[in-house]
Amino acid sequence: MAPLDTLLAFLAAAAVFALMPGPAILYATARTLAGGRRAGLMAALGIALGGYIHVLAAAAGLSALFHAVPTVYALLKLAGAAYLVWLGWGMIRSKATAGTPQLAPQSPARAFRQSVLVELLNPKTALFFVAFLPQFADPAASFPVWLQLLILGTVVNLMFAAADLVAVFAASSLARRLGKSTRAVAWMNRAGGALLMGLGLRLAADRA
């Protein structure tokens, strides 16, 4: 695997993404409010399953591409570093929004199916894994690249799933707090954006 400092940077960056009140957390919260805790848990499970499918696709596709054209590996890492900077800047500039989407009540099974489909059809999720994971894989490590990407993706997805579960179990209070405290959301965006921008600049400098 990659060196310890790189893995620590990976965990810090993944934690930023997991802890931000993004679409997955808001979706799980809204699904809980609409259908109860069981529906919320099934929605969180569906989101996690969809995420794992993206991880598998990224690991398999990127591994084959890197072996065929090694230069693409370096280019994609540089592109991923730029993407992190761009994403961090977007988080800093974004305006805090209040509230969660209003969803019609549904059965837990339907909530699960819909959540898997929503996650699979989300191009931002696929782009995230393709751009983010290669930043922390080491072609010279004993583990093959595809296995490194799979392990890193699994860790990220578990962190995302844990955040979604917290949202489910604290849906009512969390939704009310997020809906009322736009200032807190704005400060979280700025702090997370600054961290991601710094990480992206560091990764780009390491590859200069």
KETI-496733 format. One record per residue: residue in one letter; y, x, z of N, C-alpha, C, CB in turn. Coordinates in pm, whole numbers, plus 50000, padded with zeros to 5 digits. Glycine has a CB too. Layout:
N
aYXZYXZYXZYXZ;...
END
This chain:
208
m498805008450000500005000050000501245008750000500014990550122;a502415002249995503685009449992503965015850127504834999949952;p504905025350135505255031650262505745021450364506315042250241;l505705025650492506045016450601507465011150590505865023250735;d508425019850555509805015150547509985004750438510755026850522;t509235006250328509284996250221508674983050266508565001450097;l507574983750341506944971550391507844964450492505594974750455;l508544972050576509474965950671510624959150598510014976550769;a511114965650492512154959350410511644946650344512664969150303;f510384946950301509754935150241509704923650341508344938550192;l509264926450466509174916050567510554910350601508514921550693;a511564919150606512914914450636513424905250526513874926350655;a513234909350402513704901050290512944887950284513544908650157;a511614888450304510814876150301511234866750412509324879450313;a511574872250529512004863950641513304856650609512184872450767;v514194863350536515454856850496515154844550411516354866650418;f514294846350312513944835150225513254824050303513054839850111;a512344827850395511574817850468512444809850565510444824550545;l513424816450628514204809950732515404802350679514674820150831;m515794804850555516924797450499516524782750479517384803650365;p517424773450512517114759150491517184755450344518074750350571;g516194760050268516174757850125515474745050084515534769250057;p515204743449954514624731049902513284727349965514464732049754;a512404737249990511084734050045511194728350185510194746450047;i512034734450269512214729450405512834715550404513094739050486;l513844713650321514484700550314513514690050258515754701150227;y512684694150162511724684850104510684680850209511024691049981;a510144690550283509164687350387509774678650496508604700250449;t511034681450529511724673350630511884658950582513094679350663;a512354657450460512564644050406511254636450393513254644750270;r510174643450353508894636750339508364632350475507884645950271;t508644640050579508244636050715509014623750760508474647550814;l510304623550735511124612150774510724599550698512594615050749;a510264601250574509904589650492508514584450524509984593250346;g507564593550555506174589150572505504593150701505374594350462;g506244599550792505634603650918505144617950916504504594550952;r504684622651034504274636551048503114640150955503884639251191;r502124631050940500974634150856501394636250712499924622950865;a502274627650663502764629250526503534642450512503664617450486;g504294645950615505024658450612504094670450610505934659450731;l503024669950689502054680950690501354682250555501024678850800;m501004671050495500364671550364501344676750257499844657550325;a502614673150271503614678250178503754693450192504974671450202;a503774698250316503864712750339502634719850284504014715750489;l501454713650299500234719450245500284719850093499014711450290;g500804709350031500924709049886501874719749835501384695449840;i502994721649904503944732049866503284745749875505194731549955;a502534748049983501854760950001500824763449892501184761650139;l500054753049857499044754549752499694757849619498204741849740;g500754750849587501474753849464502014768049463502614744049444;g502474772749579502964786449589501864796549566503584788649722;y500664794049620499554803249600499144804149453498364799049685;i499234793149382498924793349239499914802249165498934779049181;h501184801549204502184810349145501884824949178503594806549195;v501444827549301501114841249343499964846749259500754841649493;l498904838749241497754843049162498164845949017496644832349166;a498994837248962499434839348824500264851948811500224827248775;a501144854148907501984866148903501144878748918503034865549013;a500184878549011499344890349035498504893648912498434888149156;a497894883848852497034886148736497844890348614496214873648705;g498894883248585499684886148466500424899248475500664875248442;l501054901848588501814914148602500904926348602502634913748729;s499734925248665498824936548670498394940648529497594932948755;a498024930748448497604933748311498744939748231497084921148242;l499944934548249501104939448175501434953748215502304930348198;f501384956548344501724969948392500734980448343501784970248544;h499464976748335498464986148285498644988648135497054980948314;a499054978548061499214979947917500484987447881499214966247851;v501564984247950502864990447920503514994848051503794980547844;p503245007048097503775011648226505295011048235503325025748251;t505985013048122507455012748125507974999148169508025016247987;v507244988648135507664975148172507724973748323506714964648111;y506824980848392506794980148539508144984548597505634988948596;a508624996248550509895001348600511054992348561510145015448548;l511034987348436512104978548390512144965548470511934975548242;l510964960048499510924947548574511414949548717509514941948574;k511084961148775511564963848910513084964848912510944976848964;l513674971448812515124972148805515724958248784515564981548691;a515084950248699515554936648678515444928448807514754929848564;g514354930748882514174923749008515234927649109512814926349063;a515604940549113516654945049203517974938249169516804960349197;a518274937449039519494930648995519434915849031519694932248843;y518244909949019518084895949054518364893549202516674891149018;l517904902649288518154901249431519654901949461517414912249509;v520344911249395521794912149414522474899349368522364924349336;w522074894549250522664882149197522384870349289522124879249057;l521144869449339520774858449427521544859249558519274858449453;g521664871349613522424873049737523874869249720522324887249786;w524474873249607525864869649581526014854549566526364876649454;g525044848249501525084833749488524994826749622523974828949398;m524174832349714524064826549848525384827749924522934833249926;i526044839249909527324841249978528374831549926527804855749962;r528384829349794529404820749733529084805949745529564824349589;s527824802749775527434788549775528134780949885525924787149790;k528404768449858529024759649956527944753050040529914748949887;a528184752150170527234745450259527204730650226527614747650407;t526004725150213525834710950187525094704450302525074708650055;a525364692050323524774684950435523764674750386525844678150519;g522824671250476521894660550449520634664850382522544650350368;t519664655850376518394658150310518174647050209517224658750412;p517364649350105517124639150004516424626950063516314644749890;q516794615550013516174603250060514984599849972517194591750060;l513824599150030512604596749954511934583850003511634608649968;a511314576949910510624564649944509344567750021510304556449818;p508954559050115507714561350190506524562450097507494550150291;q505594571850130504404573850049503244577350141504624584849943;s502024575450089500834579250164500744594350173499574573450101;p500044599850276499884614450286499234620550162499054617850409;a498214613750106497544619249988498494620249870496334610549950;r499314610049851500254610449740501334620749766500884596649718;a501744622349890502724632549925502184646349893503114631550073;f500894648549920500274661449889500264664049739498844661849944;r499804654049661499724655849516501104658449456499074643549451;q502074650849501503414652549448503974666249484504344641549500;s503694670849605504244683549649503654695149569503964685549798;v502344694449541501734704849457502394705149320500204702449443;l502584693549261503174692749128504614697449129503094678449075;v505374693349231506764697549242506874712749247507424691349366;e506014718949326506044733549340505584740549212505174737949457;l504554735149148504054741249024505084740548912502764734448980;l505844729848909506814727848802508174733748834506954713248772;n508264740948945509534746948984509634761048924509674747449139;p510424763048819510494776348757511094786848848511294775648629;k511904782548945512514792149036511464798849125513574785349123;t510404791449158509334797349239508614808249161508344786749284;a508274805349036507614815348952508504827448933507234809348817;l509794825348906510714836448887510844844649014512084831348845;f510844838049128510954845249255509794854949274511004835349373;f508574850149257507414858749279507364870049175506124850549274;v507694867049050507654877248945508694888048970507874870848807;a509884884149020510954893749041510854900749176512294886849031;f510354893649277510394898749414509214907749448510434887249511;l508004903549418506814910749462506714924949406505594903049423;p507004927249277506854940849226507764951049293507124941049080;q508834946449359509734955649426509014963849535510894948049487;f507924958349586507284964349703505854968849676507294954449818;a505464968949549504144974049512504264988649470503524965449397;d503244996349500503245010749469502085013949374503135019149600;p502375017349248501295020249153500425032149194501875022949017;a500975040949280500225052749322499355050249445501165064149350;a499435038249501498675035349623497185033849591499205022449690;s496365034149698494905032949679494505018949633494175036349809;f495255008849675494984995249631495524993349489495614984949727;p494794986249402495324983249268496554974249278494244976549181;v497374974749174498634967149176498384952349196499404969449049;w497374947049126497134932549137496794928549280496004928249042;l496044937049352495684933849489496894934949582494564943049537;q497744944749558498974945949636499854933549619499754958549595;l500004929149493500814917349467500214904949532500954915049316;l498894904049531498224892649591498434892549743496724892949559;i498304904249806498494905149951499934902049989498114919150002;l500874908149917502294905749947502654891149924503174914849860;g502154885349815502434871349788501854862049892501904867649653;t500664865549942500044857350047500874857750174498624862250075;v501384869650209502224870850328503494862450314502594885550352;v504134863450197505354855650174505064840750183505964858950036;n503984836350120503664822150119503334817050259502494819450025;l502664825250340502384821450478503674819950558501464831850544;m504624828750535505904827750604506644815050562506764840050576;f506594812050433507214799750384506534787450447507134798950231;a505194787650450504454776250505504764774450653502954778250484;a504894785350727505214784450869506584777950889505184798350935;a507544781750806508874775750816508814760850782509854782850722;d508024757150683507894743050647507264735050761507054741550520;l506274740950829505634733950940506594731851055504414741750988;v507434741651082508454739851186509364728151150509294752851204;a509724727351022510574716350977509884702850996510964718150831;v508574702450971507844689950985507814685451130506414691550933;f507484694751222507344691151362508674688451431506604702051436;a509744693151371511064690551430511974683651330511704703651478;a511394674951249512114669251135513394661851174511214659851061;s513294652651267514454644251299515614652551354514064633551401;s515354660651456516434668451516516944679051421515954674951645;l516054685551347516474695851254517324690051143515264702951195;a516904678651088517664672550980519054668551026516934660350926;r519164663151147520474659051199521384671151219520324651351330;r520814682051273521634693951298522114700251169520844704151380;l521204701251072521594706950944522624698150874520364708850854;g522454685050890523374675850824524774676350882522844661850833;k524894679451012526204679251077526864693151080526054673951218;s526084703751089526634717151106526684724650974525824724951209;t527614720950888527764728150762528284742350785528694720650670;r529024744550892529534757950920528394767550950530524757651037;a527394762951026526244771551057525474774950930525324764651158;v525304765250842524604767750716525374777850632524404754550637;a526694776950632527514786250554527354800550605528994782050559;w527344802250736527184815650792525794821250766527474815550942;m524774812650769523424817150736523364821750590522404805950761;n524024814450502524064818350361524704832150344524824807850279;r525814834350416526524847150401525694858750455527864846650473;a525084856950572524294867650630523064870750544523854863950773;g522354860350502521184862350418521554868250284520444849250398;g522654863650224523094869050096523454883750105524264861250045;a524154887650213524524901650231523284910450244525424903350355;l522264905650317521044913350333520314915150200520124906550435;l520244904550121519554905249993520314914249895519394891349934;m521634913449896522414922149809522214936849848523904918549815;g522234939649978522014953450023520654958549986522204954350172;l519654949949999518284953849964518174956549815517284942850005;g518764947949733518714949949589519404962849546519344938349518;l520554965949606521264978249574520474990449618522654978349639;r519814989449733518995000649782517815003149688518474997749925;l517154992449647516024994049556516464999749422515314980649536;a517604995349372518095000549244518455015349257519324992449197;a519045019249370519415033349390518165042149401520275034849515;d517105037149462515875044949476515245047649341514895037649565;r515525039349241514895040749111515815047249008514465027349061;a516965052149055517905058348962517395071948915519295059949028;
END
